């Protein structure tokens, strides 16, 4: 029997088929599905304008096909496969992959997998442009799409939601109008615990259906969306194996299981806290012990006693017409007959009076078998009979940090726990948001949809008060809220508390249950209304002794332009210890009318945005109109510097010229003069030309007893301690002095980094490690991003010193990437190739690398001998900066390579003062002991 394949390239067992026309004849007969195709139809299908002899050509094709399909058929024996019937032909095939595929569509998951595996490509793919194949191609493609969706349904039934999501995403990418597939995708996402993504899938489906078909989603998809929003138990939430952090609560539910008669448990907690998941896990436990379990959900606007109708139907019974009393008895009797039985009533807070009355009837009945009712509710249930029955009460709060980490992973777990309050739904949505590259500070779409759905159930006045409360922040002072609202807010707050949006933390103080709740409510307030409310709060706060940061916060969000706003924002900017927050506050202060650009300049520099700081500093210089204003602008930029190569020489020249013009106006030993002198020394860094200015500034600062000014002057002197090699001890002394006098964290960090450099040169890596760790710790605590640039390079230096070549190479490349975009241009060019030279040796030098200003010192290591010797002898002394020892070391390498005594003597003279040090004074890389080069 020949097996034909049409789900991909046309095949006929092992038969070798002929050219396109012959193959088309076979395909046309297969499309006919064993029916006769007249010869004239074949001719018309094969040619738009049949040539002369077309009929004979078709007969030739048929003859060739008969031989190929039945090679062992005896001569002159009629074919039993490709037969002649009247004026046409029929292919009596029995085994065609497309036909088998259709027969397998009703199978289980494994059968459907096998069915889809039959597809090797598009059905009848090589005949896609033929009119006679189009209908069959479309029919088979539709069946394939159905199979994909049925397979997804079967996989979901077996709990394989994760794989289903991936398959359906690919499926819908090509077929966005498949409403069934959208429903399955949303369900799979929900069963993966991804409620937000499930709701997003429904939204995508609605858009796709309108865009592709011009129709709205059908009833199934709409109902699914409602169930997802309501977290309906019908959607089969996560199984017990994935229940995290609820062992205590599960054990408490166990105590509700009756030894005989009726047991009742009430599980309460806010939306998303896991009430249904806990009930599901508990139901699975009891199912494993032989209990029958039935679920019912209380819904708003449902028929009277609708949950009990669901219970009775789930037990295979029907309720007949009867008065209420008899109806209640019938329900109780039906449940009792199924004992042992667990009835889960989900969302009891939405129950109608008759549903509660039936529940009360259960509490007054004496049961012959074991019946357990577990009800979930967001709020207390107002049913006296239930209270008298003394149910086991399980109140669900947020998960602890450990459980949240188990849900979302250790990374960001602390922040996610804080922001979600441990609510499992919120935590998982935040985890997925962060994992997909989203901002942890934003609200996941799924959380927003659920909260808005709940908010819609509040009275308009309660919603309005919540909106105003959100402007105050997560913590709400009730008197301030009342002042903002202009009326009493207690009734509205009571409704919000009852609905679980806020909680009372003390008399007169409320708090949003989660930051996500507050943020969702806040985002629903229009920008204009927000701004006005923020301004009103700022004015109210300013009328009483308050926190300037709070006042500034509200003025900043209001966007108010006034003297009061500018003053509050300026004061807050000066007080904050966070450089990034300072930048934000200074920008807001300037927008509010402040003319103090100098504060923004320093904040930008400390926060790591050096390019913007220089730009703002130049702008401030141009605006200054008097020597005192110039001195204030110049001297206000007391930002620590550790690297001696100038990042922006033109900008520095502008500042030095302005400072030198201004100095004569301040002849005495004042703080202003000291700042101008220190600024000149800082900007003309990496030389020994300004050592005098630095020392004068330091002397003035000592006499004035000003530790801040002294730290600035010490930094300026540090920039001029490279006039010769071997001064690591002097720099270490400066570093220790800085740690003694620093009152600003940035200078404390500078002291540690200088000691990292000096101790590296002195081969005291254990002490350098201590200071590197201290610098990193301060950077983490005070948000100083540029510190890590230097400690990363130091870590790579340590790897080099330990002989870990491959690790050092990777570390240096990563550290160099971190410099890019910081505005530290003096470190961007030349340092990475130099670092790699320190790791791998001079034999790896490539002059095509970006050596920046170091190229002249490297060329003698790679040029032909005569050119290298001429280049080496032409080298100048070089600047007096952090690379002084390194350049002398490169000169010594060139002398060794070229065997030149003149170069060797010059290098020896440069390096001799540092004979007891390592060539590691940069703290970035090491070329080993200086003595190694003195011996050469």
BELBELGI-V737212 format. One record per residue. N is the residue number from 1. RES is the residue in three letters. PSI is psi in degrees with one decimal (999 if undefined). D_FIRST is the distance of its C-alpha to the first C-alpha in whole Angstrom. Layout:
n-><N N>
res-><RES RES>
psi-><PSI PSI>
d_first-><D_FIRST D_FIRST>
//
This chain:
n-><1 2 3 4 5 6 7 8 9 10 11 12 13 14 15 16 17 18 19 20 21 22 23 24 25 26 27 28 29 30 31 32 33 34 35 36 37 38 39 40 41 42 43 44 45 46 47 48 49 50 51 52 53 54 55 56 57 58 59 60 61 62 63 64 65 66 67 68 69 70 71 72 73 74 75 76 77 78 79 80 81 82 83 84 85 86 87 88 89 90 91 92 93 94 95 96 97 98 99 100 101 102 103 104 105 106 107 108 109 110 111 112 113 114 115 116 117 118 119 120 121 122 123 124 125 126 127 128 129 130 131 132 133 134 135 136 137 138 139 140 141 142 143 144 145 146 147 148 149 150 151 152 153 154 155 156 157 158 159 160 161 162 163 164 165 166 167 168 169 170 171 172 173 174 175 176 177 178 179 180 181 182 183 184 185 186 187 188 189 190 191 192 193 194 195 196 197 198 199 200 201 202 203 204 205 206 207 208 209 210 211 212 213 214 215 216 217 218 219 220 221 222 223 224 225 226 227 228 229 230 231 232 233 234 235 236 237 238 239 240 241 242 243 244 245 246 247 248 249 250 251 252 253 254 255 256 257 258 259 260 261 262 263 264 265 266 267 268 269 270 271 272 273 274 275 276 277 278 279 280 281 282 283 284 285 286 287 288 289 290 291 292 293 294 295 296 297 298 299 300 301 302 303 304 305 306 307 308 309 310 311 312 313 314 315 316 317 318 319 320 321 322 323 324 325 326 327 328 329 330 331 332 333 334 335 336 337 338 339 340 341 342 343 344 345 346 347 348 349 350 351 352 353 354 355 356 357 358 359 360 361 362 363 364 365 366 367 368 369 370 371 372 373 374 375 376 377 378 379 380 381 382 383 384 385 386 387 388 389 390 391 392 393 394 395 396 397 398 399 400 401 402 403 404 405 406 407 408 409 410 411 412 413 414 415 416 417 418 419 420 421 422 423 424 425 426 427 428 429 430 431 432 433 434 435 436 437 438 439 440 441 442 443 444 445 446 447 448 449 450 451 452 453 454 455 456 457 458 459 460 461 462 463 464 465 466 467 468 469 470 471 472 473 474 475 476 477 478 479 480 481 482 483 484 485 486 487 488 489 490 491 492 493 494 495 496 497 498 499 500 501 502 503 504 505 506 507 508 509 510 511 512 513 514 515 516 517 518 519 520 521 522 523 524 525 526 527 528 529 530 531 532 533 534 535 536 537 538 539 540 541 542 543 544 545 546 547 548 549 550 551 552 553 554 555 556 557 558 559 560 561 562 563 564 565 566 567 568 569 570 571 572 573 574 575 576 577 578 579 580 581 582 583 584 585 586 587 588 589 590 591 592 593 594 595 596 597 598 599 600 601 602 603 604 605 606 607 608 609 610 611 612 613 614 615 616 617 618 619 620 621 622 623 624 625 626 627 628 629 630 631 632 633 634 635 636 637 638 639 640 641 642 643 644 645 646 647 648 649 650 651 652 653 654 655 656 657 658 659 660 661 662 663 664 665 666 667 668 669 670 671 672 673 674 675 676 677 678 679 680 681 682 683 684 685 686 687 688 689 690 691 692 693 694 695 696 697 698 699 700 701 702 703 704 705 706 707 708 709 710 711 712 713 714 715 716 717 718 719 720 721 722 723 724 725 726 727 728 729 730 731 732 733 734 735 736 737 738 739 740 741 742 743 744 745 746 747 748 749 750 751 752 753 754 755 756 757 758 759 760 761 762 763 764 765 766 767 768 769 770 771 772 773 774 775 776 777 778 779 780 781 782 783 784 785 786 787 788 789 790 791 792 793 794 795 796 797 798 799 800 801 802 803 804 805 806 807 808 809 810 811 812 813 814 815 816 817 818 819 820 821 822 823 824 825 826 827 828 829 830 831 832 833 834 835 836 837 838 839 840 841 842 843 844 845 846 847 848 849 850 851 852 853 854 855 856 857 858 859 860 861 862 863 864 865 866 867 868 869 870 871 872 873 874 875 876 877 878 879 880 881 882 883 884 885 886 887 888 889 890 891 892 893 894 895 896 897 898 899 900 901 902 903 904 905 906 907 908 909 910 911 912 913 914 915 916 917 918 919 920 921 922 923 924 925 926 927 928 929 930 931 932 933 934 935 936>
res-><UNK UNK UNK UNK UNK UNK UNK UNK UNK UNK UNK UNK UNK UNK UNK UNK UNK UNK UNK UNK UNK UNK UNK UNK UNK UNK UNK UNK UNK UNK UNK UNK UNK UNK UNK UNK UNK UNK UNK UNK UNK UNK UNK UNK UNK UNK UNK UNK UNK UNK UNK UNK UNK UNK UNK UNK UNK UNK UNK UNK UNK UNK UNK UNK UNK UNK UNK UNK UNK UNK UNK UNK UNK UNK UNK UNK UNK UNK UNK UNK UNK UNK UNK UNK UNK UNK UNK UNK UNK UNK UNK UNK UNK UNK UNK UNK UNK UNK UNK UNK UNK UNK UNK UNK UNK UNK UNK UNK UNK UNK UNK UNK UNK UNK UNK UNK UNK UNK UNK UNK UNK UNK UNK UNK UNK UNK UNK UNK UNK UNK UNK UNK UNK UNK UNK UNK UNK UNK UNK UNK UNK UNK UNK UNK UNK UNK UNK UNK UNK UNK UNK UNK UNK UNK UNK UNK UNK UNK UNK UNK UNK UNK UNK UNK UNK UNK UNK UNK UNK UNK UNK UNK UNK UNK UNK UNK UNK UNK UNK UNK UNK UNK UNK UNK UNK UNK UNK UNK UNK UNK UNK UNK UNK UNK UNK UNK UNK UNK UNK UNK UNK UNK UNK UNK UNK UNK UNK UNK UNK UNK UNK UNK UNK UNK UNK UNK UNK UNK UNK UNK UNK UNK UNK UNK UNK UNK UNK UNK UNK UNK UNK UNK UNK UNK UNK UNK UNK UNK UNK UNK UNK UNK UNK UNK UNK UNK UNK UNK UNK UNK UNK UNK UNK UNK UNK UNK UNK UNK UNK UNK UNK UNK UNK UNK UNK UNK UNK UNK UNK UNK UNK UNK UNK UNK UNK UNK UNK UNK UNK UNK UNK UNK UNK UNK UNK UNK UNK UNK UNK UNK UNK UNK UNK UNK UNK UNK UNK UNK UNK UNK UNK UNK UNK UNK UNK UNK UNK UNK UNK UNK UNK UNK UNK UNK UNK UNK UNK UNK UNK UNK UNK UNK UNK UNK UNK UNK UNK UNK UNK UNK UNK UNK UNK UNK UNK UNK UNK UNK UNK UNK UNK UNK UNK UNK UNK UNK UNK UNK UNK UNK UNK UNK UNK UNK UNK UNK UNK UNK UNK UNK UNK UNK UNK UNK UNK UNK UNK UNK UNK UNK UNK UNK UNK UNK UNK UNK UNK UNK UNK UNK UNK UNK UNK UNK UNK UNK UNK UNK UNK UNK UNK UNK UNK UNK UNK UNK UNK UNK UNK UNK UNK UNK UNK UNK UNK UNK UNK UNK UNK UNK UNK UNK UNK UNK UNK UNK UNK UNK UNK UNK UNK UNK UNK UNK UNK UNK UNK UNK UNK UNK UNK UNK UNK UNK UNK UNK UNK UNK UNK UNK UNK UNK UNK UNK UNK UNK UNK UNK UNK UNK UNK UNK UNK UNK UNK UNK UNK UNK UNK UNK UNK UNK UNK UNK UNK UNK UNK UNK UNK UNK UNK UNK UNK UNK UNK UNK UNK UNK UNK UNK UNK UNK UNK UNK UNK UNK UNK UNK UNK UNK UNK UNK UNK UNK UNK UNK UNK UNK UNK UNK UNK UNK UNK UNK UNK UNK UNK UNK UNK UNK UNK UNK UNK UNK UNK UNK UNK UNK UNK UNK UNK UNK UNK UNK UNK UNK UNK UNK UNK UNK UNK UNK UNK UNK UNK UNK UNK UNK UNK UNK UNK UNK UNK UNK UNK UNK UNK UNK UNK UNK UNK UNK UNK UNK UNK UNK UNK UNK UNK UNK UNK UNK UNK UNK UNK UNK UNK UNK UNK UNK UNK UNK UNK UNK UNK UNK UNK UNK UNK UNK UNK UNK UNK UNK UNK UNK UNK UNK UNK UNK UNK UNK UNK UNK UNK UNK UNK UNK UNK UNK UNK UNK UNK UNK UNK UNK UNK UNK UNK UNK UNK UNK UNK UNK UNK UNK UNK UNK UNK UNK UNK UNK UNK UNK UNK UNK UNK UNK UNK UNK UNK UNK UNK UNK UNK UNK UNK UNK UNK UNK UNK UNK UNK UNK UNK UNK UNK UNK UNK UNK UNK UNK UNK UNK UNK UNK UNK UNK UNK UNK UNK UNK UNK UNK UNK UNK UNK UNK UNK UNK UNK UNK UNK UNK UNK UNK UNK UNK UNK UNK UNK UNK UNK UNK UNK UNK UNK UNK UNK UNK UNK UNK UNK UNK UNK UNK UNK UNK UNK UNK UNK UNK UNK UNK UNK UNK UNK UNK UNK UNK UNK UNK UNK UNK UNK UNK UNK UNK UNK UNK UNK UNK UNK UNK UNK UNK UNK UNK UNK UNK UNK UNK UNK UNK UNK UNK UNK UNK UNK UNK UNK UNK UNK UNK UNK UNK UNK UNK UNK UNK UNK UNK UNK UNK UNK UNK UNK UNK UNK UNK UNK UNK UNK UNK UNK UNK UNK UNK UNK UNK UNK UNK UNK UNK UNK UNK UNK UNK UNK UNK UNK UNK UNK UNK UNK UNK UNK UNK UNK UNK UNK UNK UNK UNK UNK UNK UNK UNK UNK UNK UNK UNK UNK UNK UNK UNK UNK UNK UNK UNK UNK UNK UNK UNK UNK UNK UNK UNK UNK UNK UNK UNK UNK UNK UNK UNK UNK UNK UNK UNK UNK UNK UNK UNK UNK UNK UNK UNK UNK UNK UNK UNK UNK UNK UNK UNK UNK UNK UNK UNK UNK UNK UNK UNK UNK UNK UNK UNK UNK UNK UNK UNK UNK UNK UNK UNK UNK UNK UNK UNK UNK UNK UNK UNK UNK UNK UNK UNK UNK UNK UNK UNK UNK UNK UNK UNK UNK UNK UNK UNK UNK UNK UNK UNK UNK UNK UNK UNK UNK UNK UNK UNK UNK UNK UNK UNK UNK UNK UNK UNK UNK UNK UNK UNK UNK UNK UNK UNK UNK UNK UNK UNK UNK UNK UNK UNK UNK UNK UNK UNK UNK UNK UNK UNK UNK UNK>
psi-><133.4 132.5 121.3 141.3 122.3 -5.7 67.2 -158.3 141.5 128.4 157.5 80.6 -130.7 8.1 140.3 110.0 156.3 -146.7 -176.0 -40.4 -41.9 -42.0 -35.1 -37.4 -46.1 -44.8 -40.4 -37.5 -34.6 -37.3 -33.0 -13.0 60.9 0.6 158.4 135.8 115.2 148.1 -39.7 -35.8 -40.3 -43.4 -46.6 -34.5 -27.2 -30.4 137.8 -40.8 94.1 133.3 168.6 137.8 14.7 -38.5 -44.7 -36.5 -40.8 -43.2 -37.6 -43.7 -42.8 -42.5 -43.7 -37.8 -39.8 -40.7 -39.6 -37.5 -29.0 70.6 -21.5 4.4 130.6 148.3 145.7 12.7 131.6 145.6 140.2 -1.6 -56.6 95.5 156.1 127.7 107.8 -124.1 26.8 -169.4 152.5 140.3 108.6 59.3 147.0 -26.8 96.9 129.7 -34.7 -37.0 -39.8 -39.8 -45.6 -36.5 -22.2 -1.7 -22.1 7.2 -179.5 -168.6 -45.3 -37.5 -43.0 -35.7 -42.8 -38.1 -46.9 -26.8 -17.2 -20.3 117.5 -1.7 -171.2 140.5 132.6 40.5 -38.6 -4.8 22.3 -25.4 0.8 129.6 -31.0 -17.5 -17.2 -46.1 -42.6 -39.0 -46.7 -39.7 -45.2 -38.5 -38.9 -41.8 -34.5 -40.8 -39.3 -41.7 -42.0 -42.5 -37.2 -36.8 -41.0 -40.8 -42.2 -39.5 -38.2 -39.5 -24.4 9.9 22.6 54.5 -36.1 -47.5 -34.0 -41.1 -48.2 -44.3 -43.4 -31.9 -46.7 -41.5 -46.6 -21.4 -34.8 -19.2 67.0 -7.7 3.5 95.0 -37.6 -41.5 -39.2 -42.4 -44.7 -39.3 -46.2 -41.8 -42.7 -42.8 -41.8 -42.9 -17.0 2.1 17.4 67.2 -40.3 -44.3 -33.8 -44.2 -35.5 -37.1 -39.6 -41.5 -42.2 -39.9 -44.3 -44.3 -43.6 -41.0 -40.6 -41.2 -41.0 -35.5 -13.8 26.4 157.2 159.6 150.5 -179.0 -36.5 -45.4 -37.8 -42.3 -38.5 -42.3 -43.4 -41.0 -37.4 -45.2 -36.6 -3.6 49.9 138.2 -18.8 -18.5 4.4 77.8 -179.1 142.6 170.6 -31.4 -23.0 4.8 122.7 133.0 20.5 26.4 -41.3 -44.2 -38.0 -39.6 -35.5 -38.7 -34.7 -33.2 -13.8 -13.6 120.0 143.3 -29.2 155.5 -145.0 138.0 143.7 137.8 142.4 116.8 118.4 157.6 166.2 168.7 136.8 -2.9 -12.0 24.3 -49.0 -37.9 -40.1 -44.9 -37.4 -46.5 -41.1 -40.9 -38.3 -36.6 -46.6 -35.0 -39.8 -17.9 8.4 4.4 149.6 137.1 136.3 145.2 147.6 143.6 132.2 128.1 144.8 146.1 16.7 163.0 160.6 132.8 32.2 -39.2 -39.0 -29.7 -41.1 -40.5 -47.4 -42.9 -37.9 -26.4 5.7 19.5 172.2 150.5 124.7 170.8 133.4 166.3 167.9 -40.5 -48.9 -33.3 -41.9 -43.4 -39.2 -39.8 -47.2 -42.6 -39.5 -44.2 -42.6 -36.5 -16.7 2.7 146.4 131.9 139.2 125.7 121.0 118.9 104.8 143.2 51.2 -19.0 -14.9 7.5 144.7 172.2 -37.8 -35.5 -42.6 -34.2 -39.2 -41.4 -40.0 -35.6 -34.0 -38.7 -19.8 7.3 142.6 116.0 141.3 -25.8 -179.3 126.3 130.6 127.0 123.1 119.0 138.3 142.8 145.6 -24.1 171.7 146.6 119.1 71.4 109.1 -40.2 -35.9 -41.8 -41.4 -27.2 -6.8 63.0 157.9 122.7 124.1 106.4 117.0 124.4 -168.1 155.1 156.4 174.6 -38.0 -42.0 -38.3 -40.8 -35.7 -29.7 -43.0 -3.3 158.4 -36.0 128.6 6.4 -39.9 -46.8 -39.8 -39.7 -43.9 -45.0 -32.7 -13.3 15.9 1.5 119.6 -41.7 -48.3 -42.5 -46.0 -38.9 -40.8 -41.0 -43.6 -35.6 -46.8 -41.4 -29.7 8.4 7.6 171.5 125.0 -23.6 -7.6 173.8 122.2 145.0 -40.7 -41.1 -43.4 -42.8 -44.3 -44.5 -40.3 -35.0 -41.7 -39.6 -33.7 -21.5 -7.0 151.7 155.0 -40.2 -38.6 -40.2 -42.1 -42.4 -38.5 -40.0 -43.7 -38.2 -34.7 -26.5 -27.7 -19.1 -169.0 -36.6 132.3 122.8 119.3 -40.2 -39.9 -37.5 -42.1 -39.3 -39.5 -41.4 -29.1 12.9 171.9 136.4 4.8 -42.4 -43.5 -41.0 -37.9 -42.2 -40.6 -37.6 -44.6 -35.6 -6.0 16.4 -34.2 162.6 151.8 126.7 -18.7 162.2 125.5 3.2 129.4 166.5 135.6 139.1 -32.0 153.4 -34.2 -35.7 -48.2 -44.6 -37.5 -45.6 -42.4 -41.6 -19.6 -3.9 134.3 153.5 -40.8 -45.6 -40.9 -49.8 -43.7 -40.3 -40.1 -41.0 -42.3 -39.4 -42.1 -43.6 -43.5 -41.2 -36.2 -18.5 -8.0 157.9 119.5 -176.3 118.8 -31.7 -38.4 -45.6 -45.7 -38.0 -47.4 -37.6 -40.1 -43.0 -24.4 -25.9 25.1 138.1 100.9 163.8 -39.5 -43.8 -45.0 -42.0 -43.1 -42.8 -37.4 -45.3 -41.4 -39.5 -38.1 -27.4 -31.4 147.6 -1.0 116.5 -40.7 -40.6 -36.4 -41.9 -46.6 -44.8 -40.1 -41.2 -43.2 -38.1 -43.1 -41.3 -29.4 -6.9 -3.7 143.3 11.1 87.1 -20.9 -35.8 -41.4 -38.4 -50.1 -41.9 -40.7 -43.3 -46.4 -31.8 -8.5 -3.9 73.6 -37.5 -45.4 -35.9 -44.4 -40.0 -44.8 -35.2 -41.7 -40.4 -41.7 -38.0 -42.7 -28.5 -21.1 133.7 -2.0 160.7 -38.7 -41.7 -41.6 -43.9 -37.8 -43.6 -45.9 -45.8 -11.9 -16.7 62.6 60.6 127.7 148.4 136.5 -23.4 133.6 -12.7 129.7 129.5 -29.8 82.3 -36.9 -42.3 -41.4 -41.5 -39.0 -42.6 -42.8 -43.8 -42.6 -40.9 -41.0 -32.2 -31.7 -27.0 -43.2 -23.9 -9.9 74.5 -25.3 169.8 71.6 165.4 -35.9 -45.5 -42.3 -39.8 -39.6 -44.1 -44.9 -37.0 -43.1 -45.6 -36.4 -42.3 -28.5 47.5 166.1 25.1 179.8 9.5 -24.0 20.8 -35.7 -44.9 -41.4 -42.7 -38.1 -42.5 -40.5 -40.5 -42.2 -44.5 -40.1 -45.5 -36.3 -13.3 33.4 103.4 -33.4 -46.7 -37.2 -39.2 -42.5 -43.8 -37.6 -40.4 -40.8 -41.4 -37.3 -38.5 -10.4 28.1 33.3 25.4 -20.7 171.8 164.4 19.5 25.4 -37.4 -40.0 -42.4 -35.9 -37.6 -42.3 -43.5 -43.9 -39.2 -40.9 -42.7 -29.3 -38.8 -15.6 125.1 -10.9 135.9 -29.7 -35.0 -27.0 -43.4 -42.5 -44.2 -43.1 -42.0 -38.2 -39.5 -30.6 -46.1 -50.8 -42.8 -30.4 -43.6 -30.8 8.5 25.9 73.2 -29.0 -41.1 -40.0 -39.2 -42.4 -44.2 -34.8 -43.9 -40.2 -40.9 -44.0 -40.6 -45.1 -38.4 -41.9 -42.6 -24.5 14.3 58.1 89.5 -26.9 -15.7 -42.0 -22.9 -45.4 -40.0 -29.1 -44.2 -37.9 -39.8 -38.5 -37.4 -44.4 -38.7 -39.9 -46.2 -29.4 0.4 14.4 78.9 -51.3 -43.0 -39.7 -41.6 -49.1 -41.0 -40.7 -40.7 -41.1 -40.8 -37.9 -37.0 -34.6 -26.5 -35.1 132.7 0.2 -16.5 2.3 67.3 -28.5 -19.4 -12.5 -36.3 125.7 -23.8 -37.2 -49.5 -35.9 -41.5 -43.5 -31.1 -39.0 -27.2 -46.7 -13.4 166.5 -17.3 -15.6 4.4 129.8 114.0 -10.3 -12.7 162.8 91.8 -6.5 -136.4 -4.2 -2.2 -43.1 -32.3 -16.4 -28.7 -38.6 -12.9 -9.1 -20.4 160.3 155.7 -49.7 -43.8 -40.1 -41.8 -43.1 -41.2 -40.0 -43.0 -21.7 -3.1 134.9 178.8 -28.8 163.1 158.5 82.7 -169.4 -20.4 13.1 -51.0 -38.1 -43.2 -40.2 -36.1 -41.5 -37.0 -39.6 -36.8 -43.6 -40.2 -41.1 -45.0 -41.1 -5.5 51.1 118.9 -36.7 -45.8 -38.7 -43.2 -38.2 -44.5 -39.7 -42.7 -38.1 -39.6 -19.1 -41.0 -19.3 26.4 -24.1 11.8 170.5 154.6 72.3 18.9 -13.2 -23.6 6.7 -36.4 162.7 138.4 17.1 -174.1 143.9 -33.8 -28.1 -32.7 -25.5 -30.9 -26.9 999>
d_first-><0 4 6 10 13 16 18 20 19 17 13 10 9 11 12 16 17 20 23 24 24 20 19 21 20 16 18 20 17 15 19 19 16 15 19 20 22 25 25 28 27 25 28 30 28 27 31 34 36 34 35 36 33 30 29 28 27 24 23 23 21 18 18 18 15 13 14 13 9 9 12 12 12 16 19 20 17 16 13 11 9 12 15 19 21 24 26 23 19 16 13 11 8 8 8 11 13 16 15 14 18 19 19 20 23 25 25 27 28 26 23 24 25 21 20 23 21 18 20 21 23 24 22 21 24 24 25 27 30 28 29 26 24 27 27 24 24 28 26 23 26 28 26 25 29 29 27 29 32 31 30 33 35 33 34 38 37 37 40 38 40 41 37 37 40 38 35 37 39 36 35 38 39 36 36 40 40 38 40 38 37 41 42 40 41 45 44 42 45 47 46 46 50 50 52 53 50 48 51 51 47 48 50 48 46 48 49 45 45 48 48 44 44 48 48 49 47 46 47 45 46 50 50 48 51 53 52 52 55 56 54 53 52 49 47 47 49 49 49 51 50 51 54 57 61 61 61 65 64 61 64 66 63 63 67 66 63 66 66 67 67 67 66 66 66 66 65 67 66 66 62 60 62 59 60 57 55 57 57 53 54 56 54 51 53 54 51 50 53 52 54 52 53 53 54 55 57 60 60 62 63 60 61 64 63 59 59 59 57 54 55 55 52 51 52 50 53 55 59 60 63 67 70 70 71 69 66 67 67 64 62 64 63 59 59 61 59 56 58 58 57 57 58 58 60 59 61 64 66 65 65 67 70 68 66 68 70 67 67 71 70 68 71 73 71 71 67 66 63 62 62 62 62 62 63 62 65 66 70 72 71 74 74 77 75 72 75 77 74 74 71 69 70 67 68 66 67 66 64 66 66 64 61 61 60 57 56 56 57 60 61 63 63 66 67 64 65 69 67 65 67 65 63 59 58 60 60 56 56 59 57 54 56 58 54 53 56 58 62 63 66 64 62 59 57 56 59 61 59 60 63 64 62 65 67 67 68 71 74 75 78 77 74 77 79 76 75 79 79 76 78 80 77 76 79 81 85 85 89 88 85 87 89 86 85 89 88 88 84 84 83 80 79 79 76 75 75 74 71 70 71 74 76 80 81 85 87 87 84 80 77 74 71 69 70 66 68 71 69 67 70 72 69 69 73 73 75 78 79 78 80 83 82 82 86 87 86 88 91 91 90 93 96 96 96 92 89 90 86 85 87 86 82 83 85 82 79 82 82 86 88 92 94 93 90 90 93 91 88 90 91 88 87 90 89 85 84 81 81 78 79 82 81 79 83 85 82 83 87 87 85 88 90 91 92 92 89 90 89 85 86 86 83 81 82 82 78 77 77 79 79 79 83 84 83 85 88 89 89 91 93 93 95 97 101 103 104 103 100 99 100 98 95 95 96 93 90 91 87 87 86 84 83 86 84 85 82 84 87 87 88 90 92 93 93 96 98 98 99 102 103 103 105 108 108 108 111 111 109 107 104 103 104 102 99 99 100 97 95 96 96 92 91 93 91 90 93 96 98 98 99 103 102 99 102 105 102 101 105 106 103 105 108 107 105 102 99 96 98 98 95 94 97 95 92 94 96 92 91 94 94 92 95 94 92 93 94 91 94 95 92 91 95 94 91 93 95 93 91 95 96 93 93 90 86 85 88 87 84 86 88 85 83 86 86 83 84 87 86 83 85 88 85 85 81 82 84 82 79 82 83 79 78 81 80 76 78 80 77 75 78 79 76 77 74 76 77 73 73 76 75 71 73 75 72 71 74 74 71 72 75 73 71 67 67 63 64 67 65 63 66 68 65 64 68 68 66 68 71 69 70 73 76 77 77 79 77 74 74 75 74 71 71 74 72 70 72 74 71 69 73 74 71 69 71 69 72 69 69 71 74 77 80 80 78 81 82 78 78 81 78 75 77 78 81 84 82 82 86 87 85 86 90 90 88 91 92 89 90 91 88 86 84 87 86 83 84 87 84 82 85 85 82 83 86 84 81 84 86 89 92 93 90 90 94 93 90 92 95 93 91 94 95 92 92 91 88 85 83 82 84 82 80 77 76 78 79 80 84 87 88 85 86 90 89 87>
//
